[in-house]
């Protein structure tokens, strides 16, 4: 059985966003067919590599060896500290020593890196020196714009471009994220692939879909699931609901937390329709999504994928989303269900589009959503990755 080492900045139980969930799904999907181990960064600053087991997979947690640990999402970090963290993370020599020692001892068939902040470009160099092929999945834009300081990002991009020549294969979770990187000269020597994220099949979630009721001619319950940051565009969604007749836009439930929370609460004034529910437990997300008439993703930045779309479709709840990044690739129909970012008017139109559908059309849409998400499954994920691994392993052998 071939050994696959999956490496990512964080791994459950430490979850900040969808990348951690997608990495765990990948590891667990591959595990029956390969000898899978995961390398990540733990919350201890110094000392040894700690090992534990999550769902039968051995997890190696390196010390974070930097100014702070990126897994601590509650920590307030100043801009100078962020910059100094990034500078140290370009090539973290202490991580390099841990990684090289472990790779020398275990010699995996393939290393599959995901997001690498915290591990740094050192992981690619260590693998290259030991002639271990690396597959890299692009889950965000941290290789080309690690922080919003253009001079630093330009410098880092030059370095990551050079290191990316060491990579055997690169995977984008959308065509958009892959093209964005290759157009900037990264991954010159890599074979190039697009493999969308998936959501796990789950009997409880299927039951939620089956029990979902479609309401007609009643004020809508609208959902937002995600972080409360500037680029997520929640402010435009709140504005749209405030502007609409309460007979149409009944309630807006905001599930999430983040630095904009207080500002958004001030925006809502005394409008009782805007309800902040905080970050929802992962096990409760599907239930809350099912309870909504529609969910909206009003992002203003180039979302690499948008896991929330597929999660919502699983329970039969339609999604309307900004036309940004990889979103149009995964929506049921990008013409009908997407809108221009930064536009309150466009969000109002999207909500009205759903409200004005006939009851029969709403029922049909519920079914279409569920059917559409079925192709984003474990069989697809396993086959696509196996094809890439086997080609690389055969070439080496």
Order of alpha helices (4+ residues) and beta strands (2+ residues): beta-alpha-beta-beta-beta-alpha-alpha-beta-alpha-beta-alpha-beta-alpha-beta-alpha-beta-alpha-beta-alpha-beta-alpha-beta-alpha-beta-alpha-alpha-beta-alpha-alpha-alpha
